[in-house]
Amino acid sequence: MKKHLSRVLPLYVLLLLFTIFATSDATIRRRDYTVPTVYPELLKPLTPITTKDPQDIYINLVLSYTDLAPDGYTRKVWTANGQYPGPLIHCNRGDRLIINVTNNFEDPTTIHWHGIFQLGSNWYDGVGGQTQCAIPPGVSFIYNYTVGDQVGTYWWHSHYLAQYVDGIRGPLIINNPDDPYLGQYDYEYVLTLEDWYHAESHNLVAMRMTQGYEAFNPIPDSGLISGRGQYDCSRARNGTKCDPNNMPAIYTVTKGKKYRFRIINMSAEAFYFFSIDQHKLKVIEVDGVDIKAIELDVLPIHIGQRFSVIVEASQDSGNYWIRANIPIDCLMFGKYTINNNSAIFNNNNITGILQYDDASNDTLPKSVDWNRNLLPCHDLDINLIKPYVDVSPPLKVTDQINITVDIGEPDEKGTAKAYINGQSWVPDLKNPSIMKIMDQNISAKEFPLNANAYMYDNEGGAVEIVMYNTNQADHPFHLHGHNFFIIGMGRDGIPDSSKYNLKDPPMRDTVTLPPNGWVVIRYMINNPGVWAFHCHIEWHVEMGMVFQLIEMQSKLQTLKMPPSVKALCQPGSQHTKRLAIPFPDDGETTVTPGGYVIPKSGPTKRLAIPSPDDGATTVTPGGYVIPKSGSTKRSAIPSPDDGETTVTPGGYVIPKSGQKEGFTKRLAIPSPDDDNVTTVTPGGYVIPKPKEGSTKVKRTTERNIKYTTKRNAWKW
Ligand SMILES: [Cu+2]
């Protein structure tokens, strides 16, 4: 059960202060770094856009690996243009964005534009397995779309496996020349919130999907504000680079001026309470929709959600904490996580600094937090959010969809799964839905059940989606291609249609489905396409908590898909499987399908999985965790580097021969064979099927029963 945090919060604040600054001289330090930290772009006010006419904006995003230390700990970050967070895309209402994405990763990728409707350009929505084949390594692909009438605060991120967690994400801001609040602030800032992991996401996903593992998600090692955070370097393992005095994000203000902060939660797992000590937050925008202003002390913000707030620099000159508090209860239940040694437990109050421009650099803020009497993990009360322009949701529903969200029993292999109406989503990465519909004339009716596809065709009609949550976790669900009216939300019971708010409901594109609760939304049918609707907790995405809405399929078939999109799906252009590793059984360890070695004994069964950072293991270039000792016992694990193949950082196997420069490089990437020998998981992992005489680890009935009992006790 979730418990109220107010009693323990003061303790966390104290711990935070000790943790971060015990080793520093308690000053705000400005200095050069041997390891680049993060791009300072977000700490400067936005340059105002003065043009009114729509323009074509050309942007290059070159994706590559860069060593960075956002929280002081140096790791390989998956970057765009070498920076983290990724470049700010700033445009005007009506502009066309022509974005050339060059994939210099060793893995395929896609980029999604979170909140952009992609009206008539569904194929640029960037969802692997749904709206495009991924961009192969070494290949450039141009996304080319207009933002239409949309204005407000958005972001962009990889939508392929869990790559965005490794750094592929940045803000996207659309200026409104007719902003109703234009005269009410002097400057604009963008501020992003991100949870941060020291292990790469493919490691974390593999651990999350480990057979027999039924506890909670990977949890972050730290949190960042606009790409900057602090880490307790005493927890970093030997041989790693870690700066305990990493600079926080500092936003400078002038007394008497007003600032619009555009706040974006770009996390994988974390919900935040955002606040600035002694400064009220006047909320004017929610997920791209202007609202009637409301004044708050503390703003709840879940993954994928955005707010604009006006902050007046009205206090005494000085330094004030900007706080992004991660309630631990929203991260996990108990301590049953894979990477339970995370330092987040000692520093869940992520901080930046609001600095008056005449304040001293020499002292840290002494400001005091607001009282926080809100419930963790819950959205901002829907009754407080009123669109600025009066709106009416569709009163007549033509298409009704009921969705039950479940983190259910593990599959037959013992892998934890999430379910939408009993089906865990499996992306068809080689032949995405849009290709089936537009290129092969296959109706979504014929899609396999695990495509989780729901169709509606009544142009000009309205969809109502009723979502139920059968588990005790909260799920921030994000809809692509639309925003929607939230006409009802409940924390227990079932929806009562007589109580729906049909007068002035909030419009958002990301809504948090409460634990054991329900949500009812409506929107107009006016955008042909394949639209993802998914929990934005990235670990739940990888577990299959995704469905796709097939909107006006026949109309979609009349549109013309650009040849460049189609070309991404040419045979041989994709590789979607990860390295297969057999299951040795040396009596002491179990090897997971992802290739992780788990000791059979340990402090407790659930805490026995070593973190890649724990000093006892080595992470291979392929992302495999191998114990540092006992190598002879692990001889059953083939070396990924067998002389004939190269293993990419993402764990893909590429033959050393046959690789060519440039575009054709992708043709050298094989699809490892065959359904007879291997099974592919939803996350793209290859699991060998048992062979006769193999040493597959057996999971006894007794063990299964034990897990089941424990699981019930934890009450997911
Ligand atoms: Cu979820």
Residues whose N, C-alpha, C, O or C-beta is under 5 A from the ligand:
A	BS01	CU	D474 H475 C535 I537 H540
